Amino acid sequence: MIEALKNPEARKKLGEVEHPSGKPLNELTLEELAEVQGAGDVSPETTPLCITIGVGGGIAISKLICK
């Protein structure tokens, strides 16, 4: 199989060999592209704890540096 992908002569002997990584991006339908990319089905989220740690950490670092 690998030899057929590298060597055009061997590829002719095997016939049409599907590439292991699948179809090129320009041959995919819009539905297939949406499935590959995830179609934006995940929305970013954060919690109050993340904000508190970010702000608190920033204040603490500023106090240490700006004495």
Gaussian input, Z-matrix of N, CA and C with variables (Angstrom, degrees):
# hf/3-21g

backbone

0 1
 N
 C     1     B1
 C     2     B2     1     A1
 N     3     B3     2     A2     1     D1
 C     4     B4     3     A3     2     D2
 C     5     B5     4     A4     3     D3
 N     6     B6     5     A5     4     D4
 C     7     B7     6     A6     5     D5
 C     8     B8     7     A7     6     D6
 N     9     B9     8     A8     7     D7
 C    10    B10     9     A9     8     D8
 C    11    B11    10    A10     9     D9
 N    12    B12    11    A11    10    D10
 C    13    B13    12    A12    11    D11
 C    14    B14    13    A13    12    D12
 N    15    B15    14    A14    13    D13
 C    16    B16    15    A15    14    D14
 C    17    B17    16    A16    15    D15
 N    18    B18    17    A17    16    D16
 C    19    B19    18    A18    17    D17
 C    20    B20    19    A19    18    D18
 N    21    B21    20    A20    19    D19
 C    22    B22    21    A21    20    D20
 C    23    B23    22    A22    21    D21
 N    24    B24    23    A23    22    D22
 C    25    B25    24    A24    23    D23
 C    26    B26    25    A25    24    D24
 N    27    B27    26    A26    25    D25
 C    28    B28    27    A27    26    D26
 C    29    B29    28    A28    27    D27
 N    30    B30    29    A29    28    D28
 C    31    B31    30    A30    29    D29
 C    32    B32    31    A31    30    D30
 N    33    B33    32    A32    31    D31
 C    34    B34    33    A33    32    D32
 C    35    B35    34    A34    33    D33
 N    36    B36    35    A35    34    D34
 C    37    B37    36    A36    35    D35
 C    38    B38    37    A37    36    D36
 N    39    B39    38    A38    37    D37
 C    40    B40    39    A39    38    D38
 C    41    B41    40    A40    39    D39
 N    42    B42    41    A41    40    D40
 C    43    B43    42    A42    41    D41
 C    44    B44    43    A43    42    D42
 N    45    B45    44    A44    43    D43
 C    46    B46    45    A45    44    D44
 C    47    B47    46    A46    45    D45
 N    48    B48    47    A47    46    D46
 C    49    B49    48    A48    47    D47
 C    50    B50    49    A49    48    D48
 N    51    B51    50    A50    49    D49
 C    52    B52    51    A51    50    D50
 C    53    B53    52    A52    51    D51
 N    54    B54    53    A53    52    D52
 C    55    B55    54    A54    53    D53
 C    56    B56    55    A55    54    D54
 N    57    B57    56    A56    55    D55
 C    58    B58    57    A57    56    D56
 C    59    B59    58    A58    57    D57
 N    60    B60    59    A59    58    D58
 C    61    B61    60    A60    59    D59
 C    62    B62    61    A61    60    D60
 N    63    B63    62    A62    61    D61
 C    64    B64    63    A63    62    D62
 C    65    B65    64    A64    63    D63
 N    66    B66    65    A65    64    D64
 C    67    B67    66    A66    65    D65
 C    68    B68    67    A67    66    D66
 N    69    B69    68    A68    67    D67
 C    70    B70    69    A69    68    D68
 C    71    B71    70    A70    69    D69
 N    72    B72    71    A71    70    D70
 C    73    B73    72    A72    71    D71
 C    74    B74    73    A73    72    D72
 N    75    B75    74    A74    73    D73
 C    76    B76    75    A75    74    D74
 C    77    B77    76    A76    75    D75
 N    78    B78    77    A77    76    D76
 C    79    B79    78    A78    77    D77
 C    80    B80    79    A79    78    D78
 N    81    B81    80    A80    79    D79
 C    82    B82    81    A81    80    D80
 C    83    B83    82    A82    81    D81
 N    84    B84    83    A83    82    D82
 C    85    B85    84    A84    83    D83
 C    86    B86    85    A85    84    D84
 N    87    B87    86    A86    85    D85
 C    88    B88    87    A87    86    D86
 C    89    B89    88    A88    87    D87
 N    90    B90    89    A89    88    D88
 C    91    B91    90    A90    89    D89
 C    92    B92    91    A91    90    D90
 N    93    B93    92    A92    91    D91
 C    94    B94    93    A93    92    D92
 C    95    B95    94    A94    93    D93
 N    96    B96    95    A95    94    D94
 C    97    B97    96    A96    95    D95
 C    98    B98    97    A97    96    D96
 N    99    B99    98    A98    97    D97
 C   100   B100    99    A99    98    D98
 C   101   B101   100   A100    99    D99
 N   102   B102   101   A101   100   D100
 C   103   B103   102   A102   101   D101
 C   104   B104   103   A103   102   D102
 N   105   B105   104   A104   103   D103
 C   106   B106   105   A105   104   D104
 C   107   B107   106   A106   105   D105
 N   108   B108   107   A107   106   D106
 C   109   B109   108   A108   107   D107
 C   110   B110   109   A109   108   D108
 N   111   B111   110   A110   109   D109
 C   112   B112   111   A111   110   D110
 C   113   B113   112   A112   111   D111
 N   114   B114   113   A113   112   D112
 C   115   B115   114   A114   113   D113
 C   116   B116   115   A115   114   D114
 N   117   B117   116   A116   115   D115
 C   118   B118   117   A117   116   D116
 C   119   B119   118   A118   117   D117
 N   120   B120   119   A119   118   D118
 C   121   B121   120   A120   119   D119
 C   122   B122   121   A121   120   D120
 N   123   B123   122   A122   121   D121
 C   124   B124   123   A123   122   D122
 C   125   B125   124   A124   123   D123
 N   126   B126   125   A125   124   D124
 C   127   B127   126   A126   125   D125
 C   128   B128   127   A127   126   D126
 N   129   B129   128   A128   127   D127
 C   130   B130   129   A129   128   D128
 C   131   B131   130   A130   129   D129
 N   132   B132   131   A131   130   D130
 C   133   B133   132   A132   131   D131
 C   134   B134   133   A133   132   D132
 N   135   B135   134   A134   133   D133
 C   136   B136   135   A135   134   D134
 C   137   B137   136   A136   135   D135
 N   138   B138   137   A137   136   D136
 C   139   B139   138   A138   137   D137
 C   140   B140   139   A139   138   D138
 N   141   B141   140   A140   139   D139
 C   142   B142   141   A141   140   D140
 C   143   B143   142   A142   141   D141
 N   144   B144   143   A143   142   D142
 C   145   B145   144   A144   143   D143
 C   146   B146   145   A145   144   D144
 N   147   B147   146   A146   145   D145
 C   148   B148   147   A147   146   D146
 C   149   B149   148   A148   147   D147
 N   150   B150   149   A149   148   D148
 C   151   B151   150   A150   149   D149
 C   152   B152   151   A151   150   D150
 N   153   B153   152   A152   151   D151
 C   154   B154   153   A153   152   D152
 C   155   B155   154   A154   153   D153
 N   156   B156   155   A155   154   D154
 C   157   B157   156   A156   155   D155
 C   158   B158   157   A157   156   D156
 N   159   B159   158   A158   157   D157
 C   160   B160   159   A159   158   D158
 C   161   B161   160   A160   159   D159
 N   162   B162   161   A161   160   D160
 C   163   B163   162   A162   161   D161
 C   164   B164   163   A163   162   D162
 N   165   B165   164   A164   163   D163
 C   166   B166   165   A165   164   D164
 C   167   B167   166   A166   165   D165
 N   168   B168   167   A167   166   D166
 C   169   B169   168   A168   167   D167
 C   170   B170   169   A169   168   D168
 N   171   B171   170   A170   169   D169
 C   172   B172   171   A171   170   D170
 C   173   B173   172   A172   171   D171
 N   174   B174   173   A173   172   D172
 C   175   B175   174   A174   173   D173
 C   176   B176   175   A175   174   D174
 N   177   B177   176   A176   175   D175
 C   178   B178   177   A177   176   D176
 C   179   B179   178   A178   177   D177
 N   180   B180   179   A179   178   D178
 C   181   B181   180   A180   179   D179
 C   182   B182   181   A181   180   D180
 N   183   B183   182   A182   181   D181
 C   184   B184   183   A183   182   D182
 C   185   B185   184   A184   183   D183
 N   186   B186   185   A185   184   D184
 C   187   B187   186   A186   185   D185
 C   188   B188   187   A187   186   D186
 N   189   B189   188   A188   187   D187
 C   190   B190   189   A189   188   D188
 C   191   B191   190   A190   189   D189
 N   192   B192   191   A191   190   D190
 C   193   B193   192   A192   191   D191
 C   194   B194   193   A193   192   D192
 N   195   B195   194   A194   193   D193
 C   196   B196   195   A195   194   D194
 C   197   B197   196   A196   195   D195
 N   198   B198   197   A197   196   D196
 C   199   B199   198   A198   197   D197
 C   200   B200   199   A199   198   D198

   B1=1.4529
   B2=1.5257
   B3=1.3418
   B4=1.4651
   B5=1.5223
   B6=1.3013
   B7=1.4663
   B8=1.5267
   B9=1.3204
   B10=1.4606
   B11=1.5258
   B12=1.3250
   B13=1.4619
   B14=1.5213
   B15=1.3296
   B16=1.4631
   B17=1.5229
   B18=1.3214
   B19=1.4564
   B20=1.5300
   B21=1.3447
   B22=1.4651
   B23=1.5297
   B24=1.3350
   B25=1.4682
   B26=1.5343
   B27=1.3253
   B28=1.4654
   B29=1.5250
   B30=1.3244
   B31=1.4619
   B32=1.5249
   B33=1.3334
   B34=1.4665
   B35=1.5241
   B36=1.3319
   B37=1.4706
   B38=1.5314
   B39=1.3188
   B40=1.4638
   B41=1.5223
   B42=1.2949
   B43=1.4554
   B44=1.5178
   B45=1.3084
   B46=1.4659
   B47=1.5262
   B48=1.3237
   B49=1.4631
   B50=1.5248
   B51=1.3310
   B52=1.4630
   B53=1.5215
   B54=1.3177
   B55=1.4625
   B56=1.5236
   B57=1.3412
   B58=1.4653
   B59=1.5296
   B60=1.3242
   B61=1.4670
   B62=1.5204
   B63=1.3150
   B64=1.4618
   B65=1.5152
   B66=1.3358
   B67=1.4627
   B68=1.5264
   B69=1.3513
   B70=1.4714
   B71=1.5348
   B72=1.3246
   B73=1.4717
   B74=1.5224
   B75=1.3337
   B76=1.4617
   B77=1.5274
   B78=1.3403
   B79=1.4603
   B80=1.5299
   B81=1.3315
   B82=1.4595
   B83=1.5253
   B84=1.3229
   B85=1.4622
   B86=1.5335
   B87=1.3210
   B88=1.4682
   B89=1.5284
   B90=1.3258
   B91=1.4671
   B92=1.5261
   B93=1.3459
   B94=1.4658
   B95=1.5283
   B96=1.3327
   B97=1.4636
   B98=1.5256
   B99=1.3297
   B100=1.4659
   B101=1.5230
   B102=1.3306
   B103=1.4653
   B104=1.5251
   B105=1.3258
   B106=1.4609
   B107=1.5244
   B108=1.3164
   B109=1.4633
   B110=1.5174
   B111=1.3050
   B112=1.4503
   B113=1.5119
   B114=1.2978
   B115=1.4631
   B116=1.5260
   B117=1.3157
   B118=1.4580
   B119=1.5100
   B120=1.3258
   B121=1.4545
   B122=1.5298
   B123=1.3177
   B124=1.4587
   B125=1.5237
   B126=1.3273
   B127=1.4593
   B128=1.5283
   B129=1.3316
   B130=1.4613
   B131=1.5266
   B132=1.2969
   B133=1.4589
   B134=1.5212
   B135=1.3116
   B136=1.4566
   B137=1.5228
   B138=1.3043
   B139=1.4672
   B140=1.5233
   B141=1.3155
   B142=1.4676
   B143=1.5284
   B144=1.3234
   B145=1.4592
   B146=1.5303
   B147=1.3280
   B148=1.4690
   B149=1.5273
   B150=1.3217
   B151=1.4638
   B152=1.5267
   B153=1.3311
   B154=1.4670
   B155=1.5210
   B156=1.3072
   B157=1.4682
   B158=1.5266
   B159=1.3220
   B160=1.4603
   B161=1.5155
   B162=1.3184
   B163=1.4688
   B164=1.5242
   B165=1.3300
   B166=1.4720
   B167=1.5160
   B168=1.3135
   B169=1.4672
   B170=1.5142
   B171=1.3234
   B172=1.4608
   B173=1.5152
   B174=1.3165
   B175=1.4710
   B176=1.5235
   B177=1.3314
   B178=1.4708
   B179=1.5234
   B180=1.3062
   B181=1.4718
   B182=1.5227
   B183=1.3319
   B184=1.4660
   B185=1.5243
   B186=1.3360
   B187=1.4683
   B188=1.5229
   B189=1.3301
   B190=1.4694
   B191=1.5291
   B192=1.3051
   B193=1.4677
   B194=1.5262
   B195=1.3113
   B196=1.4673
   B197=1.5265
   B198=1.3005
   B199=1.4754
   B200=1.5046
   A1=110.70
   A2=117.11
   A3=120.88
   A4=109.73
   A5=116.01
   A6=120.55
   A7=110.17
   A8=117.30
   A9=121.04
   A10=111.10
   A11=117.52
   A12=119.60
   A13=111.60
   A14=116.61
   A15=120.75
   A16=112.73
   A17=117.15
   A18=121.29
   A19=110.40
   A20=117.75
   A21=120.24
   A22=113.21
   A23=117.90
   A24=121.51
   A25=109.96
   A26=116.49
   A27=120.84
   A28=110.54
   A29=117.19
   A30=121.71
   A31=110.49
   A32=116.42
   A33=120.63
   A34=110.70
   A35=117.29
   A36=121.11
   A37=111.46
   A38=116.98
   A39=120.61
   A40=113.10
   A41=117.03
   A42=120.01
   A43=109.68
   A44=116.34
   A45=121.13
   A46=109.73
   A47=116.34
   A48=122.09
   A49=107.95
   A50=116.45
   A51=119.83
   A52=109.47
   A53=116.53
   A54=121.42
   A55=108.79
   A56=118.25
   A57=120.16
   A58=114.50
   A59=118.20
   A60=119.46
   A61=112.19
   A62=117.76
   A63=120.72
   A64=112.59
   A65=114.93
   A66=120.58
   A67=110.75
   A68=117.08
   A69=119.35
   A70=110.05
   A71=116.32
   A72=120.51
   A73=112.74
   A74=117.10
   A75=118.62
   A76=112.56
   A77=118.63
   A78=121.54
   A79=112.43
   A80=118.34
   A81=121.14
   A82=110.73
   A83=116.13
   A84=120.48
   A85=108.75
   A86=116.25
   A87=119.95
   A88=111.26
   A89=116.94
   A90=120.41
   A91=110.83
   A92=116.54
   A93=120.25
   A94=110.93
   A95=116.93
   A96=120.30
   A97=111.18
   A98=116.94
   A99=120.56
   A100=110.42
   A101=116.83
   A102=120.55
   A103=110.91
   A104=117.13
   A105=121.30
   A106=110.68
   A107=117.33
   A108=120.36
   A109=112.36
   A110=118.92
   A111=121.42
   A112=112.83
   A113=117.52
   A114=124.09
   A115=113.30
   A116=117.23
   A117=120.48
   A118=114.03
   A119=117.40
   A120=120.01
   A121=113.28
   A122=117.84
   A123=121.30
   A124=108.23
   A125=116.40
   A126=118.65
   A127=108.81
   A128=116.88
   A129=120.03
   A130=111.00
   A131=115.52
   A132=120.46
   A133=109.19
   A134=116.34
   A135=122.07
   A136=108.08
   A137=115.38
   A138=119.77
   A139=108.87
   A140=117.60
   A141=119.93
   A142=112.06
   A143=117.12
   A144=120.47
   A145=110.98
   A146=117.60
   A147=120.56
   A148=110.93
   A149=116.31
   A150=120.66
   A151=110.14
   A152=116.81
   A153=121.47
   A154=111.08
   A155=116.80
   A156=120.55
   A157=110.26
   A158=117.39
   A159=120.54
   A160=112.70
   A161=116.17
   A162=120.56
   A163=110.17
   A164=116.85
   A165=120.62
   A166=112.06
   A167=116.37
   A168=120.15
   A169=111.66
   A170=117.02
   A171=120.71
   A172=112.25
   A173=116.35
   A174=120.78
   A175=110.46
   A176=116.80
   A177=120.54
   A178=111.43
   A179=117.32
   A180=120.50
   A181=110.22
   A182=117.60
   A183=120.72
   A184=111.32
   A185=117.37
   A186=120.84
   A187=111.06
   A188=116.80
   A189=119.89
   A190=111.81
   A191=116.58
   A192=120.78
   A193=111.61
   A194=118.12
   A195=122.51
   A196=112.87
   A197=119.53
   A198=122.00
   A199=111.27
   D1=-49.28
   D2=179.88
   D3=-61.67
   D4=-42.25
   D5=-179.86
   D6=-61.09
   D7=-38.47
   D8=-179.70
   D9=-66.17
   D10=-32.91
   D11=178.75
   D12=-73.78
   D13=-30.93
   D14=-177.90
   D15=-87.54
   D16=-33.71
   D17=-171.09
   D18=-113.15
   D19=117.70
   D20=179.97
   D21=-61.03
   D22=-32.78
   D23=179.69
   D24=-64.37
   D25=-46.59
   D26=179.81
   D27=-67.30
   D28=-32.71
   D29=179.25
   D30=-63.79
   D31=-39.04
   D32=179.17
   D33=-64.19
   D34=-37.08
   D35=-179.23
   D36=-66.71
   D37=-38.55
   D38=-177.72
   D39=-80.58
   D40=-18.59
   D41=-175.65
   D42=88.40
   D43=-151.63
   D44=-178.36
   D45=-76.81
   D46=112.96
   D47=-179.96
   D48=-107.61
   D49=127.17
   D50=179.02
   D51=-75.24
   D52=136.19
   D53=-179.90
   D54=-68.35
   D55=138.39
   D56=-176.54
   D57=-62.06
   D58=-25.59
   D59=179.84
   D60=-88.36
   D61=-0.14
   D62=176.98
   D63=93.83
   D64=-162.62
   D65=-178.02
   D66=-75.11
   D67=150.37
   D68=173.51
   D69=-64.65
   D70=155.81
   D71=-177.35
   D72=-57.85
   D73=-35.11
   D74=-177.39
   D75=-74.21
   D76=-6.57
   D77=177.14
   D78=-102.16
   D79=-2.20
   D80=-179.32
   D81=-82.61
   D82=147.72
   D83=175.25
   D84=-78.18
   D85=168.03
   D86=178.95
   D87=-62.46
   D88=-35.83
   D89=178.54
   D90=-65.24
   D91=-42.29
   D92=179.02
   D93=-65.69
   D94=-40.10
   D95=177.88
   D96=-63.35
   D97=-42.00
   D98=179.11
   D99=-63.39
   D100=-37.81
   D101=179.31
   D102=-67.90
   D103=-39.20
   D104=-179.11
   D105=-66.93
   D106=-45.07
   D107=-176.16
   D108=-80.23
   D109=-14.78
   D110=179.83
   D111=96.85
   D112=-7.80
   D113=175.01
   D114=56.46
   D115=26.38
   D116=175.69
   D117=65.14
   D118=34.18
   D119=-176.93
   D120=-85.34
   D121=1.60
   D122=179.43
   D123=-116.47
   D124=124.25
   D125=178.02
   D126=-105.30
   D127=137.39
   D128=-178.89
   D129=-66.23
   D130=142.06
   D131=-179.85
   D132=-136.28
   D133=156.97
   D134=174.06
   D135=-140.36
   D136=169.06
   D137=179.94
   D138=-121.43
   D139=161.21
   D140=176.68
   D141=-58.35
   D142=-31.98
   D143=178.91
   D144=-61.94
   D145=-41.28
   D146=178.53
   D147=-60.89
   D148=-43.08
   D149=179.92
   D150=-65.63
   D151=-43.86
   D152=-179.67
   D153=-61.70
   D154=-45.49
   D155=179.81
   D156=-64.77
   D157=-40.98
   D158=179.34
   D159=-62.98
   D160=-48.50
   D161=-179.61
   D162=-68.42
   D163=-46.19
   D164=179.71
   D165=-61.70
   D166=-41.92
   D167=177.89
   D168=-64.28
   D169=-39.67
   D170=177.96
   D171=-63.71
   D172=-42.39
   D173=178.49
   D174=-65.03
   D175=-44.45
   D176=-179.53
   D177=-62.29
   D178=-43.53
   D179=179.46
   D180=-65.98
   D181=-40.73
   D182=178.39
   D183=-61.56
   D184=-41.58
   D185=179.38
   D186=-65.19
   D187=-38.07
   D188=179.24
   D189=-67.81
   D190=-40.90
   D191=-175.48
   D192=-81.08
   D193=-38.29
   D194=-172.65
   D195=-96.90
   D196=36.87
   D197=179.23
   D198=-64.92

